[in-house]
Structures are given as structure tokens and as C-alpha cells.
Amino acid sequence: MVNALAQVPANFLYALGTLRKARCRSELRLDEIPAPARLAPFAVALGAEVMVPSGGKGGGDRDRTPVHGPAAMALARSAAAGATAADTDDDGEELATGRFILLHDPDGSAVWDGEFRIVTYIRAQLDAEMGNDEMLGSVAWTWLVEALETHNAPYRAAGGTATRVLSESFGTLADRPASIDIELRASWTPAGADVQAHLEAWSDMVCTFAGLPPLPDGVSALPRRRRS
């Protein structure tokens, strides 16, 4: 961790500035979290949650049909709950979570092939039909590649692992339905210190994992103020 601003390399300060400029979707909650201390001399980490408002609240977003998975399931439960859920103070239901970590080594790294490395994690629960798709891992990786390309985020040396997690309950918890989660751990080296597009691409991918549809053409995401 950085103890004094004077010790922070100019390139890393610039990268932090580009992260602050990222424009992310309103459904995404983005907060700074403790960064790992042993992966690189300098690091910053962000945690993300995609939420559906309780009771199906949310204005125009409520009328946009989710593409798949947790958003569809959560909105269906919210609709069934009706006015009762709308009267609660609950912030909503979590659809997907993730972590975005930016690492920096001023001396560079042969493994990274650069001075920066982005390390990410996303997890979301899927419906049974999609969760059992044998191509799910390939689809998850395709979402990552397409998101980076759509946002014109140049990168190299990308790698990752997609994992399906089946959870079954027994004994006193036997009434809980089985669930299938998808996890994607991925890392890549950005072409330079400007990582704004990389964070925007990753945040869109978290929303894709949550089952939210793409923003309509002509609609821009808004800058998100991060809570410290």
C-alpha cells in the first residue's frame, strides 16, 4: 500500500486519474476496497455490485427485459411480491459481484509484459438452463473480449478461468433450491496507463453477467462517484 503521495509514481497517479473518469451504468455500485499488498508495489482495488431495486422499482430499467439469469429471476420475484416489497427500505437484490484490481510495478514485469496488470473477478448466479450450457465458459470469456473491443481498450497477454459452481443443500437446509453460479477470473495487460476504457468495459461485463440488457443506442452511462 502507498504511505505517502510523494512515493507514488507519476504513471500510477495518472492511471488512478483515468479510473476516476470512468463512466459506469447506474445499476452498478462501485467502491474502493483494500488492495492486495503482495502482488505489486502499487495497487488499487474496486468492488462492484449490480443490484435490482426492491419491489421492482427503478423507473425505465424495470421495463427493459433482462437478457438472462439473475436479473430475470430477481425481477420476477419482485413483481410477485408486489406492493409489499415496494414498501420496504431494502436496497434491493444482488445480481452479480466483482473485483477490479489495477497493479503497477515501475520496473515492469516479464510475466505481465508491461508495468501494469489488471486482475478481475466476477460471480453471478444463473438460471438452470443457462448454467448447464456446456459452452458457458466460452461464452463468459467471449463477453470479456467483446467488452474490451467494444470500448476500444487495447490489451495484451490476457488469460483467465471460467468456473461453474453447483450448490446443493441438505439436512435442515434441504428446502433451499439448487443454484448454479458462474465465476470468471481474468487478467490482462493494458497497453498504457490510461485504463478508463478498461474499467468501463469490465463494469459493462459485470452487468452482462447480471443479465441486464445493453444500454440503448444513444444512451450514455453516467460517471459513478466512488465511496471511500
C-alpha positions as CSV (number, residue, x, y, z in Angstrom):
1,M,0.0,0.0,0.0
2,V,1.1,3.6,-0.6
3,N,2.0,5.5,2.5
4,A,2.8,8.9,1.1
5,L,1.7,10.6,-2.1
6,A,5.2,11.6,-2.9
7,Q,6.2,8.0,-3.2
8,V,3.6,7.2,-5.8
9,P,5.0,7.0,-9.4
10,A,3.6,9.6,-11.8
11,N,2.3,6.8,-14.1
12,F,0.3,5.2,-11.4
13,L,-1.2,8.6,-10.3
14,Y,-2.2,9.2,-13.9
15,A,-3.8,5.7,-14.1
16,L,-5.8,6.5,-10.9
17,G,-7.0,9.7,-12.5
18,T,-8.3,7.8,-15.6
19,L,-10.1,5.4,-13.3
20,R,-12.0,8.3,-11.7
21,K,-13.2,9.4,-15.2
22,A,-14.8,6.0,-15.9
23,R,-18.5,6.2,-16.9
24,C,-20.4,3.2,-15.5
25,R,-24.0,2.2,-15.6
26,S,-26.3,3.3,-12.8
27,E,-27.2,-0.3,-11.8
28,L,-23.5,-0.8,-10.8
29,R,-22.3,0.1,-7.3
30,L,-18.6,0.7,-7.4
31,D,-16.5,1.2,-4.2
32,E,-12.8,1.2,-3.3
33,I,-11.8,-1.8,-1.3
34,P,-8.5,-2.9,0.3
35,A,-6.0,-3.8,-2.4
36,P,-3.7,-6.8,-2.1
37,A,-0.3,-5.8,-0.7
38,R,1.9,-8.6,-2.1
39,L,1.0,-8.7,-5.8
40,A,2.8,-5.5,-6.8
41,P,4.5,-2.4,-5.3
42,F,1.4,-0.3,-6.1
43,A,-2.2,-1.4,-6.4
44,V,-5.8,-0.1,-6.2
45,A,-8.9,-2.3,-5.9
46,L,-12.6,-1.7,-6.6
47,G,-15.5,-3.8,-5.6
48,A,-18.7,-3.9,-7.7
49,E,-22.3,-5.0,-7.1
50,V,-25.2,-5.0,-9.5
51,M,-28.5,-4.6,-7.7
52,V,-32.1,-4.8,-8.8
53,P,-34.3,-2.3,-6.7
54,S,-36.6,-4.0,-4.2
55,G,-40.2,-4.2,-5.4
56,G,-39.1,-3.8,-9.0
57,K,-38.5,-0.1,-8.5
58,G,-36.2,1.6,-10.9
59,G,-38.1,3.6,-13.5
60,G,-37.4,2.8,-17.1
61,D,-34.9,0.0,-16.2
62,R,-37.9,-2.1,-14.9
63,D,-39.4,-2.2,-18.4
64,R,-36.3,-3.5,-20.1
65,T,-36.4,-7.3,-20.4
66,P,-33.2,-8.9,-18.9
67,V,-31.2,-10.9,-21.3
68,H,-30.8,-13.9,-18.9
69,G,-30.2,-15.2,-15.5
70,P,-30.3,-13.4,-12.1
71,A,-31.9,-10.2,-13.3
72,A,-34.8,-12.1,-14.8
73,M,-35.2,-14.2,-11.7
74,A,-34.9,-11.3,-9.3
75,L,-37.4,-9.1,-11.2
76,A,-39.8,-11.9,-11.4
77,R,-39.7,-12.3,-7.6
78,S,-40.1,-8.5,-7.2
79,A,-43.1,-8.5,-9.4
80,A,-44.7,-11.4,-7.4
81,A,-44.0,-9.6,-4.1
82,G,-45.9,-6.5,-5.4
83,A,-46.6,-3.6,-3.2
84,T,-45.3,-5.4,-0.1
85,A,-41.8,-5.3,-1.3
86,A,-42.2,-1.8,-2.6
87,D,-42.9,-0.6,0.9
88,T,-39.6,-1.9,2.4
89,D,-36.4,0.0,2.8
90,D,-34.3,-2.8,1.4
91,D,-31.7,-1.5,-1.2
92,G,-32.5,-4.4,-3.5
93,E,-31.3,-7.8,-4.5
94,E,-27.7,-8.5,-5.5
95,L,-27.4,-9.9,-9.1
96,A,-23.6,-10.0,-9.6
97,T,-20.4,-9.1,-7.8
98,G,-16.9,-8.4,-8.9
99,R,-13.5,-7.1,-8.1
100,F,-11.3,-4.9,-10.4
101,I,-7.6,-4.6,-9.3
102,L,-5.0,-2.5,-11.0
103,L,-1.4,-3.4,-10.3
104,H,1.7,-1.4,-11.1
105,D,5.3,-2.2,-11.0
106,P,7.5,0.7,-12.1
107,D,10.3,-1.8,-13.0
108,G,8.0,-3.8,-15.3
109,S,7.3,-7.5,-15.2
110,A,8.2,-10.1,-17.8
111,V,5.1,-12.1,-16.8
112,W,2.8,-9.1,-17.3
113,D,4.7,-7.9,-20.4
114,G,4.4,-4.4,-19.1
115,E,4.3,-2.1,-16.0
116,F,0.5,-2.5,-15.3
117,R,-1.7,-5.5,-14.9
118,I,-5.5,-5.7,-14.4
119,V,-6.8,-8.6,-12.4
120,T,-10.6,-9.2,-12.2
121,Y,-13.2,-11.4,-10.7
122,I,-16.9,-11.7,-11.5
123,R,-19.5,-14.0,-10.0
124,A,-23.3,-14.3,-10.7
125,Q,-26.0,-16.9,-10.2
126,L,-27.5,-18.3,-13.4
127,D,-30.8,-19.9,-14.2
128,A,-30.6,-23.7,-14.6
129,E,-30.9,-23.7,-18.4
130,M,-28.0,-21.4,-18.9
131,G,-26.0,-22.7,-16.1
132,N,-26.0,-26.2,-17.6
133,D,-24.9,-25.0,-21.0
134,E,-21.6,-26.7,-21.9
135,M,-20.5,-23.6,-23.8
136,L,-20.9,-21.3,-20.7
137,G,-17.2,-20.9,-20.1
138,S,-16.5,-20.0,-23.7
139,V,-19.4,-17.5,-23.6
140,A,-18.1,-15.9,-20.4
141,W,-14.7,-15.4,-22.0
142,T,-16.3,-14.0,-25.2
143,W,-18.1,-11.5,-23.1
144,L,-14.8,-10.2,-21.8
145,V,-13.1,-10.0,-25.2
146,E,-16.1,-8.3,-26.7
147,A,-16.4,-5.8,-23.9
148,L,-12.8,-4.8,-24.2
149,E,-13.1,-4.5,-28.0
150,T,-16.3,-2.5,-27.8
151,H,-14.8,0.0,-25.5
152,N,-11.6,0.2,-27.6
153,A,-9.5,-0.8,-24.6
154,P,-6.2,-2.1,-26.1
155,Y,-4.6,-5.0,-24.2
156,R,-2.3,-8.0,-24.5
157,A,-1.3,-11.2,-22.6
158,A,-4.9,-11.9,-21.5
159,G,-5.7,-15.1,-19.6
160,G,-8.5,-16.4,-17.4
161,T,-10.5,-19.2,-16.0
162,A,-14.3,-19.7,-16.1
163,T,-15.8,-21.9,-13.4
164,R,-19.3,-23.2,-12.8
165,V,-20.2,-23.7,-9.1
166,L,-23.1,-26.0,-8.3
167,S,-24.6,-25.5,-4.8
168,E,-26.9,-28.1,-3.3
169,S,-28.3,-28.1,0.2
170,F,-29.1,-31.0,2.6
171,G,-30.5,-31.7,6.0
172,T,-32.1,-28.7,7.6
173,L,-31.3,-26.7,4.5
174,A,-32.8,-29.2,2.1
175,D,-35.6,-26.8,1.2
176,R,-33.2,-24.4,-0.5
177,P,-33.2,-24.9,-4.3
178,A,-30.0,-25.9,-6.0
179,S,-28.2,-23.0,-7.7
180,I,-25.5,-22.6,-10.3
181,D,-23.0,-19.8,-10.3
182,I,-20.6,-18.7,-12.9
183,E,-17.2,-17.3,-11.9
184,L,-14.7,-15.6,-14.2
185,R,-11.2,-14.8,-13.1
186,A,-9.3,-12.9,-15.7
187,S,-6.3,-10.7,-16.1
188,W,-4.7,-8.7,-18.9
189,T,-2.1,-6.1,-19.5
190,P,-3.4,-2.7,-20.7
191,A,-1.4,-1.0,-23.5
192,G,-0.7,2.0,-21.4
193,A,-1.5,3.9,-18.2
194,D,-4.9,5.1,-19.4
195,V,-7.2,2.5,-18.0
196,Q,-10.5,4.3,-18.2
197,A,-11.9,2.2,-21.0
198,H,-10.8,-1.0,-19.3
199,L,-12.8,-0.2,-16.2
200,E,-15.8,0.8,-18.3
201,A,-15.5,-2.5,-20.3
202,W,-15.3,-4.6,-17.2
203,S,-18.2,-2.8,-15.5
204,D,-20.3,-3.5,-18.5
205,M,-19.3,-7.1,-18.3
206,V,-20.4,-7.3,-14.7
207,C,-23.8,-6.0,-15.8
208,T,-23.9,-8.6,-18.6
209,F,-23.2,-11.4,-16.1
210,A,-26.1,-10.0,-14.0
211,G,-28.4,-10.4,-17.0
212,L,-29.0,-6.8,-17.8
213,P,-29.6,-5.8,-21.4
214,P,-27.2,-3.4,-23.1
215,L,-27.9,0.3,-22.9
216,P,-30.0,1.5,-25.9
217,D,-28.2,3.3,-28.7
218,G,-27.7,6.9,-27.9
219,V,-27.9,6.4,-24.1
220,S,-24.7,7.1,-22.2
221,A,-23.7,5.8,-18.8
222,L,-23.1,8.3,-16.1
223,P,-19.9,8.8,-14.1
224,R,-20.2,7.0,-10.8
225,R,-18.9,8.7,-7.6
226,R,-17.0,6.1,-5.6
227,R,-17.4,5.9,-1.9
228,S,-14.2,5.7,0.1
